[in-house]
Amino acid sequence: MTSTCSIAHRDVNGWDALVLESDRLRVTVLPEKGADIYELVDVASGVDVLFKAPWGLRPPGSPPRAEADGLEFIGNYEGGWQELLPNANDACAYDGVELPFHGEVALLPWETEVLDEREDAVGVRLSVRCRRLPFRLDRVMRLERGSADLVVEGTVTNEGASRLPFVWGQHLVVGPPFLEPGCRLELPAKSIVTADQVWEKTARLEPGQRSQWPYGLLRRGGTVDLREVPGPEAGSHDDLFVGDFSEGRATVTNSRLGLAFRLRWDEKVFPWVVLWQPYGGAIDPSLAGSYALAVEPWTSRHCLARAVDAGQATWLDAGESLSTTLVASVEPMFIEPSADV
């Protein structure tokens, strides 16, 4: 275990990986692969909380997985934490511009700049420009000695000549060995929304529901407490949206390991959280075998075109920027979280 902070490079299946480390947390980023956050490791235990897809990380230059049926994001998805911009959810068109499923930035290489490299703190900036709509996204990531917090400062800038809308999401997914039966999810939310139709027949939640967190309506009748994480034997696969947050925070705890993953964000910027729950029931070839729990703050639960129609897109004037901060931490369960963002 290191007592100082550091920045290093290593190879991860052919990808150049940027590794930020403190005495509490190790974070591995793949700048050339959409700036994916590939690992989020509690240094003391060695536990990586982020999901690793069963098909693994493909080397650079590999064609997208055929099972993804043309969806480039899924075809190159390996788990971890991505950003979604300027679109999230279904592919759509805005003002004649076609936008792919889950947007552009996770599909592009990002530029990297070291901002701080001291024994007690490190910081890097990763930046990318969209190619279909004139947005720039900057992400500053910071670690400090003695802190279990990864501080992520994000800024979206409209570099175009006119006012433009976007949808912005954090595609953050936790998985084994941290995620297991008996884990618990805590959210200070009030509402649950599910899509009008189920995506897979293994869905356990009733489609088209508007219910009260944490009790989701089941297709077979009755309710389920969505705070309780089952094992893969549940054989279920659901997507749902959670909203009406009193504050932007989520906690996933593993009492057996004595570890807690915490995420904090500004609920005014990201009022919705996507909970992707493939609890052993992902059978479509594109995601088959996944066991995971996503905790994804989004600016809207709709793709960009639908968000514009519903008045739920975020707009920036020409030259205008929007900045916000998220904090992710992995720490022993008994440690109280620091002040909210």
N, C-alpha and C positions, 0 to 999 in steps of 0.2 A: 504493500500500500504506500503510495506516495504522500508526502507531507506538504508538497508544493503543487502548484498548478502548472500545467504544461499543455503545449500544442504539438502534435506529431502527425506524421503521415504513415499509413500502412496500406498494404494491398488487401482488398476484400474481394476474392474471386475475380481478380483482374481489374477491379475499380480502384482508383486512387481514393483513399478514405482519409478524411481529416478527423483527428481524434483530439477532443478537448477533455482534459481530466483535472479534477481536483482531488482532495483527500476523501471526498464523499461520493462523487459522481463521475462517471465516464460516459461521454457522448460521442458517437461515431456518425459522421455525416458523409454522404456520397455526392460531392458537388456536381460531378458530370452526369449524375442520374437524378436530375430534378431536385438536388439538394435534399434527398431523402435522409431523414434521421433514422439510421439503421439500427443503432443500439442505444439504450438508455440503461446504464448498469449501476446498481448500488455497489460501490467499491468494496465495502466491508463483507458482503455476502457473496459477491460475484454474480448476483441474479440480474439478468436482463429482462425488463418488464415488457418489452415490445414484442409483438407477434412476428413470428417467422413462418411464412407460408410453407406448406409441406413440399412444394415443388422447388423451393429455394431461389436464391439470387442467381440470375443468368449472367454470364460474362458479357462485357461490352461487345456490341456488334451482333449479338444474338437476335434472330427474328422474334417478334412477339409470339407467345404461345398460341398455337392454332386453336386451342380450346376456348380462347377469349372471343372468338367469332368477330374479329375486327375491332374490338374495343382496345385501343392501344394502352390505355392506363392499366386495365386488367391484364393485358398480354405481357406487360413488363413489371407487374406488381410482385413484390417479394415480402410484403409486410412492412412494419415500421410506421413512420409518421411522414406524410407528405402534405404539401399545401395545394389547395385547389383554387384556381383563379384563371380567367375572369368568369368561369362557369363552374358549377358543381351539379352533380346529378346528371340527368339525361343530356345527350348531345342535343343541340338546338341551333337556331340561327337568330342573329340579331342584326337588323339593318342590312340584311343580305350577306352577312359574314357567318360562315359555318363554324361552330365551336364544338370541339370534341367532348365526349363524356369526361367529366371531372376537370375540364379546362385544359390550359396549355402548360402551365409552369412546371408541373410534375413530369412533363415529357421533354423538357429542355435542359441543356447544361447551364449551370450558374457560375458566375464569376465569384472569386473569393479574395478577401482582403483581411489580413490580420490587423486588428485594432489595438490589442492589448496582450502582452505576453510577459507577465510578471509572476513572481513566486506566489503572490496572494490573489491573483486574478488573471483571467484570460478572456479575450473577446474576439470574435470574428464577424465580418459582414459578408453575407452571401447575397448576390443580386442577379436579377434576370429581367429581360424585356420580353413581353409577349410579342408574337409575330402576327397575330390576327386582329387584335385590338391594341391601341397604343398605351398599354399600361406597363409600368415598371414596379417590381416588387423587391423590396430590400428586407432582409432578415438579419438582425444582429443577435448573436447568441453569446451569453456570458455565464461564466462560472466563477465562484469565489471560494477561497479556502475556508473551510469550516462550515460551508453551507451545502445543503442537499438540493438547492434550487438551480434549475436551468432557467434562466431568464431569456425570453424570446421577444424581441421588439420588432414588430412588423410594420412596414410602411408601404402602402399602395399609392402610386402617383400616376395621374393622368397626364401623359406626355403628348397627348393629341391637341388638336386645335378647337375641339368642341366638347360640350358636356357629355359624359358617357356613364353608363351603368355597369355594375359588376356584381357578381356573387363570389364570396370569399369563404373558404372552409379549411379547417384543420382536419386532415384524415389521419387520426391517431388511433392506433389499435394495440391493445395489450393482449398478451398470450402466454402460453406455458414457457418456462416452468412457473412463472409467477401466477398465471391464471389457472385455477383448478376448482373442482367442486368445493363449495363452502366459502368461496370468496364473496364479498359483499360490496355492492355499489351504492353510494350515497349521493344524492343530488337534491338541492333545495329548489325543486321544481314543482309545478302543479298539474300540468296537462300532458297527455299522451295523444299523439296523432299517428294513425297508420294509413298506408296507401289504400286506395279503393279496391285493389286486387292484390292477392298474394303473388309473390314472384316464384316461390317453390312450394310444392305440395306439403313439404315438411314444416311450413309455418305453423306455429302454435297460436299466434295472436289473430283475433278477429279483424279482417280488413275493414277499412272505412270507419274506424272507431274514433271517437273523441271522448276520452275517459280521464280519470284523475290519477295522477302519479301517486303511489307506485303500483297501483293495481290494474294490470292490463286484462282486457276481456279475452277469453280463450275461445277458439273456434268451436270447441266441443262443449262449451258452456262453462260457467264459473269464471274465476279470476286467478291470476298468478301474481305474486309479489316479485316485481322485476328487480328488486334490490338483491335478491338471492341468485347467485350464479350456480347453475347446475353443471354437471359434467357432460362429456360427449355422449354418454348414454341417453341423454334427453332426446337426441335425434331431431332437434328443431333448428330452424333457420329463419330469422326474422330481421326486418329493418323497421325501426320506428323513430319518430321524432318526439323530443321532449321539450317543452317550453314553459313560459311564465316563471322564469327564475327570479327568486328574491335576491340572489347574488350569483355571480359566475364562478362556481366551484364544483368539482367532482372528486370523489375519493373512492378508490378500489382497494380493499384491504384483504390480506391473506393472513389469517390468524395463525395458521400452522407455521408459516415462515416468519411471522411477526413483522411483516412489511406492509407499508401503505404507499400506493401511488396516488399523488394528488395533482390536480390540474386546476389552475385558476385563470380567469379571463374576465374581460369586461362584457357583462351580459347585455349592455346597450349596443355594443358592436356586433356581438354574436348572440342573438336572442334564442337560437335553437341549438339543440344538440342531437346529432344522429347517434342512435345506439344500434350498431350492427351486431347481431347476436347469432353467429353460426355455432351453435352448441351441438356439434356432431351431426347436423342435418343438412349440411351443404353437399348436395349431390350433383348439381350442374357441373359439368367438366371444368368450367372456368374457375370454380372455387372449391371443388371437391376436396373433402378431407380437412377443411378448416375448422379449428376450434379457437374462438377468439371473442373478444368484446371490444368494440370500438366506442370511444368517447370523443365525438367529433363536433366541436363548436362551429356553427355555420351562420352566416349573415342572413340566410333565407333557406327555407326547406325546399324551394323550387329551383329548377334550372333558370338560367338568365332570362330567357324569353318569357317564361311563365311568371317569374318574379317581377319583371317589368309590367306585365299585364295586371298583376295583383297589387301593384304599388309597393312591393317588398324588396326591390333592388336597391342597392346603395349607389348613389350618384356622386361623381366628382366633376367639377368644372375644369376647363383646360388649365393645366399647370397646378391644380390643387392636389393635396395629399391627405391621406388618412393614416394615422398611426395608432397602434394599440400594443399592449403588452400581455403576454401569457407567461405563466410560471408553472413549470412541471418539476415535480420532486419525487424522489424515492427515498423513504426513510423508515426507521422503526416506528411501529404503530403508536407507541406511547408518546412520541414527540409531537407537541402541538404545532400546527402549521403557523407560519409567520403571517403578518397582516395581509389581507386580501388586496389584489390589484385594484 
